[in-house]
Amino acid sequence: MSEVRIPTRGGELHGTLRLPPQPEGPVPGVVLLHGFTSDRGESPIAGTDDSLFSRAERNLAEAGFAALRFDFRGHGDSRGTPFEEIDLPQLIEDALSAVDFLMSRSETSDDCMLLGQSMGGLVAACSAHRDERIRAAALWNAPSNPLKVLLAALGPEMIGRALANGAIEFPWDGKGVFRLARRFFESLVETSVLDEVARFRGRLLVVGGAHDELIQPQPEASGAFVRAHRGEQRLVMMETDHTFNTTKGETDHADAAIRETIVWFKGSIGM
């Protein structure tokens, strides 16, 4: 495993790259995209030093993939655009910069997959059709209607205040108070996630939690992706919450999602 720096117009993205233990020639790559206010250590598993994404990274590498997870601009250790000034097009640009970085390395082939959790799934859905090297995408607990999710979480009054005043401050998920400018919310209005995913011709895996406290109602919210997508697709619903019960120290659902994703990715490139 190595620490890497990914150049992007928004600054420098900090990431972690793990290669298969004994690769025989170039290997396919997977870019992991984390959620809102999170980082590349997405969804820590309570009572351990592990996380959903570090666990996924290890398993992907053991299965023969080069796995790259990174911090979006405004998140974690990445430098450049502050969190307050991010918007959806910038996050899509970060994802595509990570794809370019991974595909430019001598260790990788021309086959890339995207794996996104929550907001990262939203970004994956909007990014997948923009690079023909992306053969498949896995969306974990992703919002098919992100503005609806934020309206439910923050309330229409607070979002209205952001649109009227230019920015708002809000608490999120027990991580502290965050500040976001109006542009972020405007970019969600301007982008139809389902139209974006409809343009993707690769294979699409959607994994949703029946008890997801953010993405509701289920299975309709997760199923919207597969209804919009015109290529090969699969919807997997699990009896779990938004982060596969990792906050409870459980790993069974996370491991099941990882296994489903690895099988899907391998099938997408004939591994």
C-alpha positions in Angstrom: 0.0 0.0 0.0 1.3 3.5 -0.9 0.3 7.1 -0.3 -0.2 9.0 -3.6 -1.0 12.5 -4.8 -3.4 13.1 -7.6 -3.3 16.4 -9.5 -6.6 18.1 -10.3 -7.7 21.6 -11.2 -9.1 22.0 -7.7 -5.7 21.3 -6.0 -4.0 18.1 -5.0 -6.0 15.0 -3.9 -4.4 12.7 -1.3 -5.0 9.0 -1.8 -4.0 5.4 -1.0 -3.2 2.9 -3.6 -3.1 -0.9 -3.0 -1.9 -3.3 -5.7 -2.4 -7.1 -5.9 0.2 -9.0 -4.0 1.7 -10.8 -7.0 0.4 -9.2 -10.2 1.2 -10.9 -13.5 1.2 -8.0 -15.8 -1.1 -4.9 -15.9 -4.3 -5.3 -13.7 -7.7 -3.6 -13.9 -8.3 -0.7 -11.5 -11.0 0.4 -9.1 -11.5 3.9 -7.9 -13.3 4.2 -4.5 -15.4 7.3 -3.9 -16.3 8.3 -0.4 -19.4 10.0 1.0 -20.4 13.5 2.1 -18.2 15.0 4.8 -16.2 11.7 4.9 -12.8 10.8 3.6 -11.0 7.8 2.1 -11.4 6.0 5.5 -15.1 5.9 4.7 -17.4 4.3 7.5 -15.1 3.3 10.3 -16.0 0.0 11.9 -16.8 0.5 15.5 -14.4 -1.1 17.9 -11.7 -1.7 15.3 -9.0 0.2 13.4 -10.7 -0.9 10.1 -13.2 0.9 7.9 -15.6 -0.1 5.1 -13.3 1.4 2.5 -10.0 0.0 3.8 -11.7 -3.4 4.0 -13.0 -3.0 0.4 -9.5 -1.9 -0.8 -7.8 -5.0 0.7 -10.3 -7.4 -0.7 -10.2 -5.8 -4.2 -6.4 -6.0 -4.3 -6.5 -9.7 -3.2 -9.0 -10.3 -6.0 -6.5 -8.9 -8.6 -7.5 -5.2 -8.8 -5.5 -2.1 -8.2 -7.6 -0.2 -5.7 -7.4 3.6 -5.3 -9.2 5.5 -2.6 -8.8 9.2 -2.2 -10.1 12.3 -0.4 -12.3 14.6 -2.5 -11.3 18.2 -2.5 -12.5 19.9 0.7 -12.3 16.6 2.5 -9.7 14.7 4.5 -6.1 15.5 3.6 -6.7 16.9 0.1 -5.6 20.4 -0.7 -7.2 23.2 -2.7 -10.8 24.1 -2.8 -12.3 24.3 0.7 -15.3 22.3 1.7 -17.5 25.4 1.7 -16.9 26.0 -2.1 -17.4 22.5 -3.5 -20.1 21.5 -5.9 -21.1 18.4 -7.8 -19.2 19.1 -11.1 -16.0 19.6 -9.0 -16.5 16.2 -7.4 -17.1 14.6 -10.8 -13.8 16.2 -12.0 -12.0 14.7 -9.0 -13.3 11.3 -9.7 -12.2 11.5 -13.4 -8.8 12.8 -12.3 -8.4 9.8 -10.1 -9.4 7.5 -13.0 -6.8 9.2 -15.2 -4.1 8.9 -12.5 -4.8 5.2 -12.0 -5.1 4.3 -15.7 -1.8 6.2 -16.4 0.2 3.8 -14.2 2.3 1.0 -15.6 0.7 -1.5 -13.2 -2.8 -1.0 -14.6 -4.6 -2.1 -17.8 -7.2 0.1 -19.6 -10.1 -1.3 -17.6 -11.5 0.8 -14.7 -14.4 0.4 -12.3 -16.0 2.9 -10.0 -17.2 2.1 -6.4 -19.1 4.8 -4.6 -20.6 4.9 -1.1 -23.5 7.4 -0.5 -22.4 10.8 -2.1 -19.6 8.9 -3.7 -22.2 6.7 -5.4 -23.9 9.8 -6.7 -20.6 11.0 -8.1 -19.9 7.6 -9.6 -23.4 7.6 -11.3 -22.6 11.0 -12.9 -19.0 10.1 -13.8 -19.2 6.6 -15.3 -20.4 7.6 -18.8 -17.7 10.3 -19.1 -14.8 7.9 -19.7 -15.0 4.9 -21.9 -12.4 3.1 -19.8 -15.0 2.8 -17.0 -16.5 -0.7 -17.6 -18.6 -1.0 -14.5 -19.9 1.0 -11.5 -21.1 -0.1 -8.1 -23.3 2.3 -6.2 -23.6 1.6 -2.5 -26.4 3.4 -0.6 -26.4 6.2 -3.2 -29.1 8.9 -3.5 -31.0 8.9 -6.7 -32.5 12.2 -5.6 -29.8 13.9 -3.6 -31.8 17.2 -3.1 -34.6 15.2 -1.6 -32.2 13.6 0.8 -30.8 17.0 1.9 -34.2 18.5 2.2 -35.2 15.6 4.6 -31.9 15.9 6.5 -31.6 19.7 6.8 -35.1 20.9 6.2 -36.4 23.2 3.5 -36.0 26.3 5.6 -32.3 25.8 6.0 -31.7 25.1 2.3 -33.9 28.1 1.4 -31.7 30.2 3.7 -28.6 28.9 1.7 -30.2 29.9 -1.6 -31.2 33.3 -0.2 -28.1 34.2 1.8 -25.4 32.5 -0.2 -24.3 29.9 2.5 -25.5 28.0 5.6 -23.8 26.3 8.5 -25.2 22.9 9.6 -24.4 19.9 11.9 -23.9 16.6 10.1 -23.8 13.0 11.3 -22.2 13.9 14.6 -19.0 15.1 12.9 -19.3 18.8 13.7 -20.6 21.9 12.0 -20.1 22.4 8.3 -20.5 25.4 6.0 -21.7 25.1 2.4 -22.3 27.8 -0.2 -25.4 28.1 -2.4 -23.5 26.7 -5.4 -23.5 23.2 -4.0 -27.3 23.1 -3.8 -27.7 24.8 -7.2 -25.5 22.1 -8.8 -27.8 19.4 -7.4 -30.8 21.1 -9.0 -29.0 21.5 -12.3 -27.9 17.8 -12.5 -30.4 14.9 -13.1 -28.6 11.9 -11.6 -30.9 9.5 -13.4 -30.3 11.1 -16.8 -26.6 10.8 -16.1 -26.7 7.1 -15.2 -28.9 6.5 -18.3 -26.0 7.6 -20.5 -23.7 4.9 -19.0 -23.5 1.7 -21.2 -21.3 -0.3 -18.8 -22.6 -2.7 -16.1 -24.3 -1.2 -13.1 -24.5 -2.7 -9.6 -26.7 -1.0 -7.0 -26.6 -2.1 -3.4 -29.1 -0.5 -1.0 -30.0 -0.8 2.7 -33.6 -1.6 3.5 -33.2 0.3 6.8 -31.1 3.2 5.3 -32.1 6.2 7.4 -31.1 8.7 4.7 -32.0 7.0 1.4 -35.8 6.5 1.5 -38.2 5.1 0.5 -36.6 1.7 -0.2 -36.3 -0.2 -2.4 -37.8 2.5 -4.7 -34.9 5.0 -4.1 -32.2 2.5 -5.0 -34.3 0.9 -7.7 -34.6 4.2 -9.5 -31.0 3.7 -10.7 -31.6 0.4 -12.4 -34.9 1.6 -13.9 -33.0 4.5 -15.5 -30.0 2.5 -16.7 -30.1 1.0 -20.1 -27.3 -1.5 -19.8 -26.8 -4.7 -17.8 -27.7 -4.1 -14.1 -28.4 -5.7 -10.8 -30.1 -4.4 -7.6 -29.2 -6.0 -4.3 -31.1 -5.0 -1.2 -29.8 -5.8 2.3 -31.3 -5.7 5.7 -28.9 -2.9 6.8 -28.6 0.8 7.4 -26.8 3.5 5.4 -23.3 2.3 6.3 -23.9 -1.5 6.4 -24.2 -1.4 10.2 -20.5 -0.5 10.6 -21.3 2.0 13.4 -22.5 -1.1 15.4 -19.2 -2.9 14.8 -20.8 -5.3 12.3 -19.0 -6.5 9.2 -21.3 -9.2 7.7 -23.2 -6.8 5.4 -20.1 -4.9 4.4 -18.4 -8.1 3.5 -21.4 -9.3 1.5 -21.5 -6.0 -0.4 -17.8 -6.3 -1.2 -18.2 -9.9 -2.4 -21.1 -8.9 -4.7 -19.1 -6.0 -6.1 -16.0 -8.1 -6.8 -18.0 -10.7 -8.6 -19.8 -8.0 -10.6 -16.5 -6.2 -11.5 -14.8 -9.5 -12.6 -17.8 -10.4 -14.7 -17.6 -7.0 -16.4 -14.2 -7.6 -17.8 -14.1 -11.4 -18.1 -11.8 -12.1 -15.2 
